[in-house]
Amino acid sequence: MKQIFVVDDDANIAEIIKKYLEREGYGVRVFHDPQNVLMVMESEGPPDMFILDIMMPGMDGLELCRAIRHLGNVPIIFVSARSGEMDRVIGLELGGDDYLTKPFSPLELVTRVRTVFRRTDASPGEEELRVGDLVVYPGRREAVGNNQTLELTAKEFELLHFLAGHPGQALSRDQILNRIWGMDYVGDTRAVDDVVKRLRRKMKEKGTRIRVSTVWGYGYKINA
């Protein structure tokens, strides 16, 4: 059973999320104080996923996300009343795998959870992909550029894996959305652009010679 930690200081929202996720067969623990989450992780280890509110007293969801990312690459979905584009970008930049604005449909959240789990449950039997100085290891969910490990979120890894599997081929934003976010994703293609921006920065920081190029008016490709 997949274990999910829900962190939200609004008890009503947290219980609604818990109810819908448990109905889908997930194990759910609710926390109203982010500090308690960190203590539980230190003693018991991380869950399979976090669902984090952003606006909480004391340590907010963004700070908690930073702390979680220091401990591992567990998938994180933000749920927040902050609907601005910059808030969404910051959440994803810090390592969030998805961002849902309140008020939201609990069924949509369940769909997002399923989609993230489908992405992160990669088959260990897949062979590594090599494009120039870039190597992608699907089973280990690891990517190496210029002989250095790239510290990637789940979505960044999946996007790089998808592009590396089609070197030199232009992939449309819709193709990428369907593959990485799922056919039932409700949103626009800016989500793709946000992940590409972060991925490019991380590859550049490691000196990777392979680049993700824009195909204007269409999508992206990896230059072989």
N, C-alpha and C positions, 0 to 999 in steps of 0.2 A: 504494500500500500504506500503510495506516495504521501509524504508528509509536507504540509504547507504551514508556515507561520504567517499569521495575519497580524499586522501591527497597525493599530488605528486607535486614537484616543476617543473616538465616537463609538460607544458601546453598541448602539443600535445598528450602525452600519457594519461593524465587525461581526455581529451575530448573524446578520442577513447573509454576509459573505460566507460565514462558516456553515450556515444551513444549506446553502446552494452547493457548496463544494463537497460537503459530506454526502449530499444526495447523489453526487457523481462518483462516490467511492473513495474520496481522498480523506486522509487523516488531517485534522485541522486543530491548531492551537492558537488561541487569541491572546495578544499582549496589548496592553494599553500604555505601557512604559517601555521605550526602546532600551533602556539600561537593563531591564530584566531579560530582554532577548539576548543581549551579549553575554550575560551570566549563564544563561541556559546553554548557549553555544559553547562556552568554555568548558562546561561540565559534561554536556551530552553530544556535542558536535552539531553541525548544521543540518537543517531540513533539506528537502528536495527543491523547495521554492519559497521565496518570500513575497508577500503582497504588502506593500508599504504605503501608508499615508505620508504626505509630505509635511503638512502643517500640524505639528504636535508640540506641546510645551516642552521646554528643556531641549533635549536632542531631537532635531527634526528628522524627517525621512531621508533627506539628502546626506546628513551626517552619518546616519545609520548605514546608508548604502556604502559610503566610503569605508566604514569600519568592516562591513561584511566583505567588501572586495579585497581587503587586506588579508582576510582569512580564507578566501576561496572564490570560485567562479559559479556560485549557486545562482540560478535564474532569479531575477527580481522584476516584479511588475509594480509600477507605481499607480496608485489611485489618489487623485488630488482634486481639490476644488480650484486649483490654479489652472486656468485654461489657456494662458498665453503661450505663444509659440516658443518664447525664450525659456519658459519654465520647462516645457517638454524637451527642448534641446539640452538644457542643463541636466535634467534627469537621465537622459540617454547618454550624455557625455560621461557622467559619473559611473556608468556601468549598468543602468537599467535596461531591461530587455523589452519592455513595453510600457506604455503610459496611457492610462484611461482617466478621462476627466469626469468628476462628479457633477451632477448626478448621472449615474450610469445604470444600464440594465444588468442585473446579476447574471442573466443568461449570457450576455456579451462577455462578461468577465470570465465565466466558465469556458467559453469558447476560446478566449485568449490563453487561458491556462492550458487547455488541451493542445493548442497550437505550439506553445513554447515547449511543452514536454515532448511533442512529436519531433521538434527540431533537435532538442538536446539529447534524445535517446538514440544516438547514432549507432550504427552497426559496427562492432569491432572488426568485422571481417573485411571492411572496405580497404582497398590498397591506398598507399600514399600517392599524392599527386605532386608532380614536380613541374614548375614553370620557371625557367631561369634559376635565379638564386632563391626562389620561394619553394618551400616544401610544406604541404598540408597533410597532416596525419588524422584522418577522420575518426579512427578508433580511439585515439588518445585525445581527440578534440584539441589538437595543438597545431600551431603554424609557426614555421621558422623562416625568417627572411635574413639574408646576409649572415647566416649562421647564428642568429640571435632569436630567441623565442619572442613572439609577438604576444603581448598581454591583451587578449581580446575578450569582449563580452560574447554571449551566446549568439546574438544576432550578427555581430561583426564576423565571428568565425563562420557562421553558416553562409553569409554573403561571400566571403573570400573563398570558401569551399565550392560554392556554386560557380563563381566566375572562373576559378582555377580549373574546374572540370570542363570548361569550354574556352580554352585559350584562343585569343584572337577573334572570338565570336561576339558580336553585339547582342546583348540581352536587354530586352525592353524593361521598363520599370514595372509594367504589369506582370511580366514573366517573373521578375524578382519578387514582387509582392506575393504572387500566388505560391511561389516555392518557399519563401522564407516566412511570410506572415500567415499563409494559408488562404484557401479559396474563400473562406468565410470572413476574412478580415474586413472590418468596417473602418475606412479611413482614406487618406489620399496618398499620393506618391511621394510627398515630402518626407515621409518616414524613410524611404529608400535613400534620398539625398542626405539626410542626417547621418545615417550609418556609413555611407560612402565617405563623407567628410571626415568622420572619426577614423575610419579605416586608413584613409590616405595619410592622415597625420601620423598615425602609429607606424605605418610602413616607412615613412620618410624619416622618422626619428631613429629607426634601426638601420638606415642606409640601404634599404632594399631597392634594388635596381628595377624590379618589376613594378609597373604602375597600373592603377585603375584609371582608365581613360573615359571621358564623357563622349558619348555619341549624341550630339546635339539634337534635341527634339525627339529622342528615342529612349536611350538608356545608357548602359555602361559596358565596358569590356576590359579584360586584362590583356595587355600587350605581351605577346609571346616573345 
